[in-house]
Amino acid sequence: MPAAQDIAGKAKEAIGKATDNDKLVAEGKADQTTADAKKAGENVKDAFNKD
Protein backbone atom coordinates (compact mmCIF):
# COMPACT_ATOMS: atom_id res chain seq x y z
CA MET A 1 0.00 0.00 0.00
CA PRO A 2 1.72 3.19 -1.16
CA ALA A 3 0.25 5.43 1.55
CA ALA A 4 1.52 3.19 4.34
CA GLN A 5 4.94 2.92 2.69
CA ASP A 6 5.09 6.72 2.34
CA ILE A 7 4.24 7.23 6.02
CA ALA A 8 6.78 4.60 7.07
CA GLY A 9 9.39 6.30 4.89
CA LYS A 10 8.70 9.68 6.44
CA ALA A 11 8.97 8.14 9.91
CA LYS A 12 12.28 6.47 9.06
CA GLU A 13 13.62 9.72 7.65
CA ALA A 14 12.57 11.70 10.75
CA ILE A 15 14.06 9.14 13.14
CA GLY A 16 17.25 9.04 11.08
CA LYS A 17 17.56 12.82 11.23
CA ALA A 18 16.85 12.87 14.97
CA THR A 19 19.48 10.20 15.66
CA ASP A 20 21.98 11.46 13.04
CA ASN A 21 21.68 8.14 11.19
CA ASP A 22 22.32 8.85 7.51
CA LYS A 23 21.53 5.27 6.48
CA LEU A 24 18.05 5.47 8.03
CA VAL A 25 17.44 8.86 6.39
CA ALA A 26 18.38 7.37 3.02
CA GLU A 27 16.13 4.32 3.57
CA GLY A 28 13.24 6.61 4.46
CA LYS A 29 13.70 8.70 1.35
CA ALA A 30 13.94 5.54 -0.78
CA ASP A 31 10.70 4.22 0.73
CA GLN A 32 8.98 7.51 -0.06
CA THR A 33 10.26 7.45 -3.64
CA THR A 34 9.02 3.89 -4.10
CA ALA A 35 5.62 4.86 -2.73
CA ASP A 36 5.46 7.84 -5.11
CA ALA A 37 6.29 5.60 -8.07
CA LYS A 38 3.57 3.12 -7.06
CA LYS A 39 1.05 5.96 -6.74
CA ALA A 40 1.98 7.23 -10.20
CA GLY A 41 1.57 3.75 -11.64
CA GLU A 42 -1.84 3.40 -10.04
CA ASN A 43 -2.90 6.79 -11.43
CA VAL A 44 -1.87 5.77 -14.94
CA LYS A 45 -3.70 2.48 -14.59
CA ASP A 46 -6.80 4.28 -13.35
CA ALA A 47 -6.65 6.74 -16.25
CA PHE A 48 -6.67 3.90 -18.77
CA ASN A 49 -9.45 2.03 -16.97
CA LYS A 50 -11.89 4.97 -17.08
CA ASP A 51 -14.54 4.12 -19.61
mmCIF file of the N, C-alpha and C atoms, coordinates in Angstrom:
data_MODEL
# 
_entry.id   MODEL 
# 
loop_
_atom_site.group_PDB 
_atom_site.id 
_atom_site.type_symbol 
_atom_site.label_atom_id 
_atom_site.label_alt_id 
_atom_site.label_comp_id 
_atom_site.label_asym_id 
_atom_site.label_entity_id 
_atom_site.label_seq_id 
_atom_site.pdbx_PDB_ins_code 
_atom_site.Cartn_x 
_atom_site.Cartn_y 
_atom_site.Cartn_z 
_atom_site.occupancy 
_atom_site.B_iso_or_equiv 
_atom_site.pdbx_formal_charge 
_atom_site.auth_seq_id 
_atom_site.auth_comp_id 
_atom_site.auth_asym_id 
_atom_site.auth_atom_id 
_atom_site.pdbx_PDB_model_num 
ATOM 1   N N  . MET A 1 1  ? 0.854   -1.183 0.000   1.00 0.00 ? 1  MET A N  1 
ATOM 2   C CA . MET A 1 1  ? 0.000   0.000  0.000   1.00 0.00 ? 1  MET A CA 1 
ATOM 3   C C  . MET A 1 1  ? 0.895   1.239  0.000   1.00 0.00 ? 1  MET A C  1 
ATOM 4   N N  . PRO A 1 2  ? 0.818   2.044  -1.050  1.00 0.00 ? 2  PRO A N  1 
ATOM 5   C CA . PRO A 1 2  ? 1.718   3.188  -1.155  1.00 0.00 ? 2  PRO A CA 1 
ATOM 6   C C  . PRO A 1 2  ? 1.606   4.195  -0.016  1.00 0.00 ? 2  PRO A C  1 
ATOM 7   N N  . ALA A 1 3  ? 0.407   4.436  0.479   1.00 0.00 ? 3  ALA A N  1 
ATOM 8   C CA . ALA A 1 3  ? 0.255   5.428  1.549   1.00 0.00 ? 3  ALA A CA 1 
ATOM 9   C C  . ALA A 1 3  ? 0.981   4.984  2.812   1.00 0.00 ? 3  ALA A C  1 
ATOM 10  N N  . ALA A 1 4  ? 0.852   3.714  3.145   1.00 0.00 ? 4  ALA A N  1 
ATOM 11  C CA . ALA A 1 4  ? 1.524   3.190  4.338   1.00 0.00 ? 4  ALA A CA 1 
ATOM 12  C C  . ALA A 1 4  ? 3.031   3.232  4.159   1.00 0.00 ? 4  ALA A C  1 
ATOM 13  N N  . GLN A 1 5  ? 3.500   2.907  2.956   1.00 0.00 ? 5  GLN A N  1 
ATOM 14  C CA . GLN A 1 5  ? 4.936   2.923  2.689   1.00 0.00 ? 5  GLN A CA 1 
ATOM 15  C C  . GLN A 1 5  ? 5.465   4.356  2.757   1.00 0.00 ? 5  GLN A C  1 
ATOM 16  N N  . ASP A 1 6  ? 4.689   5.320  2.290   1.00 0.00 ? 6  ASP A N  1 
ATOM 17  C CA . ASP A 1 6  ? 5.085   6.719  2.341   1.00 0.00 ? 6  ASP A CA 1 
ATOM 18  C C  . ASP A 1 6  ? 5.198   7.184  3.793   1.00 0.00 ? 6  ASP A C  1 
ATOM 19  N N  . ILE A 1 7  ? 4.222   6.837  4.610   1.00 0.00 ? 7  ILE A N  1 
ATOM 20  C CA . ILE A 1 7  ? 4.243   7.226  6.023   1.00 0.00 ? 7  ILE A CA 1 
ATOM 21  C C  . ILE A 1 7  ? 5.426   6.576  6.737   1.00 0.00 ? 7  ILE A C  1 
ATOM 22  N N  . ALA A 1 8  ? 5.656   5.291  6.455   1.00 0.00 ? 8  ALA A N  1 
ATOM 23  C CA . ALA A 1 8  ? 6.785   4.601  7.070   1.00 0.00 ? 8  ALA A CA 1 
ATOM 24  C C  . ALA A 1 8  ? 8.099   5.247  6.641   1.00 0.00 ? 8  ALA A C  1 
ATOM 25  N N  . GLY A 1 9  ? 8.187   5.637  5.379   1.00 0.00 ? 9  GLY A N  1 
ATOM 26  C CA . GLY A 1 9  ? 9.391   6.297  4.887   1.00 0.00 ? 9  GLY A CA 1 
ATOM 27  C C  . GLY A 1 9  ? 9.628   7.627  5.570   1.00 0.00 ? 9  GLY A C  1 
ATOM 28  N N  . LYS A 1 10 ? 8.571   8.388  5.756   1.00 0.00 ? 10 LYS A N  1 
ATOM 29  C CA . LYS A 1 10 ? 8.698   9.679  6.445   1.00 0.00 ? 10 LYS A CA 1 
ATOM 30  C C  . LYS A 1 10 ? 9.132   9.480  7.894   1.00 0.00 ? 10 LYS A C  1 
ATOM 31  N N  . ALA A 1 11 ? 8.593   8.435  8.528   1.00 0.00 ? 11 ALA A N  1 
ATOM 32  C CA . ALA A 1 11 ? 8.965   8.141  9.908   1.00 0.00 ? 11 ALA A CA 1 
ATOM 33  C C  . ALA A 1 11 ? 10.443  7.747  9.990   1.00 0.00 ? 11 ALA A C  1 
ATOM 34  N N  . LYS A 1 12 ? 10.872  6.878  9.078   1.00 0.00 ? 12 LYS A N  1 
ATOM 35  C CA . LYS A 1 12 ? 12.284  6.467  9.057   1.00 0.00 ? 12 LYS A CA 1 
ATOM 36  C C  . LYS A 1 12 ? 13.187  7.674  8.860   1.00 0.00 ? 12 LYS A C  1 
ATOM 37  N N  . GLU A 1 13 ? 12.808  8.538  7.926   1.00 0.00 ? 13 GLU A N  1 
ATOM 38  C CA . GLU A 1 13 ? 13.618  9.718  7.647   1.00 0.00 ? 13 GLU A CA 1 
ATOM 39  C C  . GLU A 1 13 ? 13.710  10.614 8.886   1.00 0.00 ? 13 GLU A C  1 
ATOM 40  N N  . ALA A 1 14 ? 12.583  10.838 9.553   1.00 0.00 ? 14 ALA A N  1 
ATOM 41  C CA . ALA A 1 14 ? 12.570  11.696 10.745  1.00 0.00 ? 14 ALA A CA 1 
ATOM 42  C C  . ALA A 1 14 ? 13.413  11.098 11.873  1.00 0.00 ? 14 ALA A C  1 
ATOM 43  N N  . ILE A 1 15 ? 13.280  9.796  12.088  1.00 0.00 ? 15 ILE A N  1 
ATOM 44  C CA . ILE A 1 15 ? 14.063  9.143  13.139  1.00 0.00 ? 15 ILE A CA 1 
ATOM 45  C C  . ILE A 1 15 ? 15.548  9.188  12.785  1.00 0.00 ? 15 ILE A C  1 
ATOM 46  N N  . GLY A 1 16 ? 15.853  8.968  11.515  1.00 0.00 ? 16 GLY A N  1 
ATOM 47  C CA . GLY A 1 16 ? 17.245  9.043  11.075  1.00 0.00 ? 16 GLY A CA 1 
ATOM 48  C C  . GLY A 1 16 ? 17.846  10.415 11.296  1.00 0.00 ? 16 GLY A C  1 
ATOM 49  N N  . LYS A 1 17 ? 17.069  11.456 10.998  1.00 0.00 ? 17 LYS A N  1 
ATOM 50  C CA . LYS A 1 17 ? 17.557  12.821 11.228  1.00 0.00 ? 17 LYS A CA 1 
ATOM 51  C C  . LYS A 1 17 ? 17.742  13.093 12.722  1.00 0.00 ? 17 LYS A C  1 
ATOM 52  N N  . ALA A 1 18 ? 16.797  12.623 13.532  1.00 0.00 ? 18 ALA A N  1 
ATOM 53  C CA . ALA A 1 18 ? 16.854  12.866 14.971  1.00 0.00 ? 18 ALA A CA 1 
ATOM 54  C C  . ALA A 1 18 ? 18.036  12.149 15.624  1.00 0.00 ? 18 ALA A C  1 
ATOM 55  N N  . THR A 1 19 ? 18.392  10.989 15.072  1.00 0.00 ? 19 THR A N  1 
ATOM 56  C CA . THR A 1 19 ? 19.483  10.200 15.658  1.00 0.00 ? 19 THR A CA 1 
ATOM 57  C C  . THR A 1 19 ? 20.781  10.336 14.867  1.00 0.00 ? 19 THR A C  1 
ATOM 58  N N  . ASP A 1 20 ? 20.801  11.229 13.886  1.00 0.00 ? 20 ASP A N  1 
ATOM 59  C CA . ASP A 1 20 ? 21.976  11.457 13.037  1.00 0.00 ? 20 ASP A CA 1 
ATOM 60  C C  . ASP A 1 20 ? 22.421  10.164 12.353  1.00 0.00 ? 20 ASP A C  1 
ATOM 61  N N  . ASN A 1 21 ? 21.438  9.414  11.864  1.00 0.00 ? 21 ASN A N  1 
ATOM 62  C CA . ASN A 1 21 ? 21.684  8.135  11.194  1.00 0.00 ? 21 ASN A CA 1 
ATOM 63  C C  . ASN A 1 21 ? 21.407  8.321  9.701   1.00 0.00 ? 21 ASN A C  1 
ATOM 64  N N  . ASP A 1 22 ? 22.466  8.567  8.937   1.00 0.00 ? 22 ASP A N  1 
ATOM 65  C CA . ASP A 1 22 ? 22.321  8.845  7.507   1.00 0.00 ? 22 ASP A CA 1 
ATOM 66  C C  . ASP A 1 22 ? 21.729  7.667  6.745   1.00 0.00 ? 22 ASP A C  1 
ATOM 67  N N  . LYS A 1 23 ? 22.060  6.449  7.165   1.00 0.00 ? 23 LYS A N  1 
ATOM 68  C CA . LYS A 1 23 ? 21.530  5.268  6.483   1.00 0.00 ? 23 LYS A CA 1 
ATOM 69  C C  . LYS A 1 23 ? 20.007  5.212  6.619   1.00 0.00 ? 23 LYS A C  1 
ATOM 70  N N  . LEU A 1 24 ? 19.488  5.499  7.805   1.00 0.00 ? 24 LEU A N  1 
ATOM 71  C CA . LEU A 1 24 ? 18.047  5.473  8.032   1.00 0.00 ? 24 LEU A CA 1 
ATOM 72  C C  . LEU A 1 24 ? 17.354  6.591  7.255   1.00 0.00 ? 24 LEU A C  1 
ATOM 73  N N  . VAL A 1 25 ? 17.988  7.747  7.176   1.00 0.00 ? 25 VAL A N  1 
ATOM 74  C CA . VAL A 1 25 ? 17.439  8.857  6.389   1.00 0.00 ? 25 VAL A CA 1 
ATOM 75  C C  . VAL A 1 25 ? 17.327  8.431  4.926   1.00 0.00 ? 25 VAL A C  1 
ATOM 76  N N  . ALA A 1 26 ? 18.383  7.812  4.411   1.00 0.00 ? 26 ALA A N  1 
ATOM 77  C CA . ALA A 1 26 ? 18.383  7.369  3.020   1.00 0.00 ? 26 ALA A CA 1 
ATOM 78  C C  . ALA A 1 26 ? 17.312  6.300  2.775   1.00 0.00 ? 26 ALA A C  1 
ATOM 79  N N  . GLU A 1 27 ? 17.164  5.356  3.710   1.00 0.00 ? 27 GLU A N  1 
ATOM 80  C CA . GLU A 1 27 ? 16.128  4.318  3.573   1.00 0.00 ? 27 GLU A CA 1 
ATOM 81  C C  . GLU A 1 27 ? 14.745  4.949  3.553   1.00 0.00 ? 27 GLU A C  1 
ATOM 82  N N  . GLY A 1 28 ? 14.531  5.933  4.413   1.00 0.00 ? 28 GLY A N  1 
ATOM 83  C CA . GLY A 1 28 ? 13.237  6.610  4.461   1.00 0.00 ? 28 GLY A CA 1 
ATOM 84  C C  . GLY A 1 28 ? 12.917  7.322  3.166   1.00 0.00 ? 28 GLY A C  1 
ATOM 85  N N  . LYS A 1 29 ? 13.915  8.001  2.618   1.00 0.00 ? 29 LYS A N  1 
ATOM 86  C CA . LYS A 1 29 ? 13.704  8.698  1.346   1.00 0.00 ? 29 LYS A CA 1 
ATOM 87  C C  . LYS A 1 29 ? 13.447  7.701  0.222   1.00 0.00 ? 29 LYS A C  1 
ATOM 88  N N  . ALA A 1 30 ? 14.151  6.575  0.241   1.00 0.00 ? 30 ALA A N  1 
ATOM 89  C CA . ALA A 1 30 ? 13.943  5.538  -0.781  1.00 0.00 ? 30 ALA A CA 1 
ATOM 90  C C  . ALA A 1 30 ? 12.533  4.965  -0.685  1.00 0.00 ? 30 ALA A C  1 
ATOM 91  N N  . ASP A 1 31 ? 12.066  4.728  0.542   1.00 0.00 ? 31 ASP A N  1 
ATOM 92  C CA . ASP A 1 31 ? 10.703  4.215  0.732   1.00 0.00 ? 31 ASP A CA 1 
ATOM 93  C C  . ASP A 1 31 ? 9.677   5.205  0.182   1.00 0.00 ? 31 ASP A C  1 
ATOM 94  N N  . GLN A 1 32 ? 9.905   6.489  0.430   1.00 0.00 ? 32 GLN A N  1 
ATOM 95  C CA . GLN A 1 32 ? 8.978   7.512  -0.062  1.00 0.00 ? 32 GLN A CA 1 
ATOM 96  C C  . GLN A 1 32 ? 8.986   7.565  -1.586  1.00 0.00 ? 32 GLN A C  1 
ATOM 97  N N  . THR A 1 33 ? 10.150  7.437  -2.181  1.00 0.00 ? 33 THR A N  1 
ATOM 98  C CA . THR A 1 33 ? 10.264  7.452  -3.638  1.00 0.00 ? 33 THR A CA 1 
ATOM 99  C C  . THR A 1 33 ? 9.541   6.256  -4.246  1.00 0.00 ? 33 THR A C  1 
ATOM 100 N N  . THR A 1 34 ? 9.706   5.097  -3.622  1.00 0.00 ? 34 THR A N  1 
ATOM 101 C CA . THR A 1 34 ? 9.024   3.885  -4.098  1.00 0.00 ? 34 THR A CA 1 
ATOM 102 C C  . THR A 1 34 ? 7.513   4.062  -4.008  1.00 0.00 ? 34 THR A C  1 
ATOM 103 N N  . ALA A 1 35 ? 7.055   4.636  -2.902  1.00 0.00 ? 35 ALA A N  1 
ATOM 104 C CA . ALA A 1 35 ? 5.618   4.863  -2.728  1.00 0.00 ? 35 ALA A CA 1 
ATOM 105 C C  . ALA A 1 35 ? 5.099   5.829  -3.791  1.00 0.00 ? 35 ALA A C  1 
ATOM 106 N N  . ASP A 1 36 ? 5.869   6.874  -4.081  1.00 0.00 ? 36 ASP A N  1 
ATOM 107 C CA . ASP A 1 36 ? 5.462   7.840  -5.107  1.00 0.00 ? 36 ASP A CA 1 
ATOM 108 C C  . ASP A 1 36 ? 5.362   7.173  -6.478  1.00 0.00 ? 36 ASP A C  1 
ATOM 109 N N  . ALA A 1 37 ? 6.316   6.292  -6.782  1.00 0.00 ? 37 ALA A N  1 
ATOM 110 C CA . ALA A 1 37 ? 6.294   5.596  -8.066  1.00 0.00 ? 37 ALA A CA 1 
ATOM 111 C C  . ALA A 1 37 ? 5.073   4.678  -8.161  1.00 0.00 ? 37 ALA A C  1 
ATOM 112 N N  . LYS A 1 38 ? 4.747   4.000  -7.065  1.00 0.00 ? 38 LYS A N  1 
ATOM 113 C CA . LYS A 1 38 ? 3.570   3.119  -7.056  1.00 0.00 ? 38 LYS A CA 1 
ATOM 114 C C  . LYS A 1 38 ? 2.291   3.932  -7.241  1.00 0.00 ? 38 LYS A C  1 
ATOM 115 N N  . LYS A 1 39 ? 2.228   5.097  -6.584  1.00 0.00 ? 39 LYS A N  1 
ATOM 116 C CA . LYS A 1 39 ? 1.051   5.957  -6.738  1.00 0.00 ? 39 LYS A CA 1 
ATOM 117 C C  . LYS A 1 39 ? 0.904   6.408  -8.182  1.00 0.00 ? 39 LYS A C  1 
ATOM 118 N N  . ALA A 1 40 ? 2.019   6.774  -8.800  1.00 0.00 ? 40 ALA A N  1 
ATOM 119 C CA . ALA A 1 40 ? 1.981   7.225  -10.198 1.00 0.00 ? 40 ALA A CA 1 
ATOM 120 C C  . ALA A 1 40 ? 1.506   6.094  -11.099 1.00 0.00 ? 40 ALA A C  1 
ATOM 121 N N  . GLY A 1 41 ? 2.000   4.895  -10.853 1.00 0.00 ? 41 GLY A N  1 
ATOM 122 C CA . GLY A 1 41 ? 1.570   3.745  -11.643 1.00 0.00 ? 41 GLY A CA 1 
ATOM 123 C C  . GLY A 1 41 ? 0.088   3.472  -11.492 1.00 0.00 ? 41 GLY A C  1 
ATOM 124 N N  . GLU A 1 42 ? -0.413  3.608  -10.277 1.00 0.00 ? 42 GLU A N  1 
ATOM 125 C CA . GLU A 1 42 ? -1.842  3.402  -10.043 1.00 0.00 ? 42 GLU A CA 1 
ATOM 126 C C  . GLU A 1 42 ? -2.667  4.469  -10.752 1.00 0.00 ? 42 GLU A C  1 
ATOM 127 N N  . ASN A 1 43 ? -2.167  5.707  -10.758 1.00 0.00 ? 43 ASN A N  1 
ATOM 128 C CA . ASN A 1 43 ? -2.896  6.795  -11.428 1.00 0.00 ? 43 ASN A CA 1 
ATOM 129 C C  . ASN A 1 43 ? -2.959  6.549  -12.925 1.00 0.00 ? 43 ASN A C  1 
ATOM 130 N N  . VAL A 1 44 ? -1.870  6.072  -13.510 1.00 0.00 ? 44 VAL A N  1 
ATOM 131 C CA . VAL A 1 44 ? -1.867  5.774  -14.942 1.00 0.00 ? 44 VAL A CA 1 
ATOM 132 C C  . VAL A 1 44 ? -2.845  4.642  -15.230 1.00 0.00 ? 44 VAL A C  1 
ATOM 133 N N  . LYS A 1 45 ? -2.782  3.615  -14.413 1.00 0.00 ? 45 LYS A N  1 
ATOM 134 C CA . LYS A 1 45 ? -3.698  2.480  -14.592 1.00 0.00 ? 45 LYS A CA 1 
ATOM 135 C C  . LYS A 1 45 ? -5.147  2.934  -14.494 1.00 0.00 ? 45 LYS A C  1 
ATOM 136 N N  . ASP A 1 46 ? -5.444  3.776  -13.517 1.00 0.00 ? 46 ASP A N  1 
ATOM 137 C CA . ASP A 1 46 ? -6.804  4.276  -13.352 1.00 0.00 ? 46 ASP A CA 1 
ATOM 138 C C  . ASP A 1 46 ? -7.230  5.123  -14.558 1.00 0.00 ? 46 ASP A C  1 
ATOM 139 N N  . ALA A 1 47 ? -6.317  5.896  -15.100 1.00 0.00 ? 47 ALA A N  1 
ATOM 140 C CA . ALA A 1 47 ? -6.647  6.745  -16.254 1.00 0.00 ? 47 ALA A CA 1 
ATOM 141 C C  . ALA A 1 47 ? -7.028  5.895  -17.458 1.00 0.00 ? 47 ALA A C  1 
ATOM 142 N N  . PHE A 1 48 ? -6.366  4.761  -17.651 1.00 0.00 ? 48 PHE A N  1 
ATOM 143 C CA . PHE A 1 48 ? -6.674  3.896  -18.769 1.00 0.00 ? 48 PHE A CA 1 
ATOM 144 C C  . PHE A 1 48 ? -7.930  3.062  -18.538 1.00 0.00 ? 48 PHE A C  1 
ATOM 145 N N  . ASN A 1 49 ? -8.286  2.846  -17.281 1.00 0.00 ? 49 ASN A N  1 
ATOM 146 C CA . ASN A 1 49 ? -9.451  2.033  -16.967 1.00 0.00 ? 49 ASN A CA 1 
ATOM 147 C C  . ASN A 1 49 ? -10.755 2.831  -16.948 1.00 0.00 ? 49 ASN A C  1 
ATOM 148 N N  . LYS A 1 50 ? -10.667 4.150  -17.056 1.00 0.00 ? 50 LYS A N  1 
ATOM 149 C CA . LYS A 1 50 ? -11.892 4.965  -17.077 1.00 0.00 ? 50 LYS A CA 1 
ATOM 150 C C  . LYS A 1 50 ? -12.584 4.783  -18.412 1.00 0.00 ? 50 LYS A C  1 
ATOM 151 N N  . ASP A 1 51 ? -13.785 4.322  -18.370 1.00 0.00 ? 51 ASP A N  1 
ATOM 152 C CA . ASP A 1 51 ? -14.544 4.120  -19.612 1.00 0.00 ? 51 ASP A CA 1 
ATOM 153 C C  . ASP A 1 51 ? -15.762 4.990  -19.638 1.00 0.00 ? 51 ASP A C  1 
# 
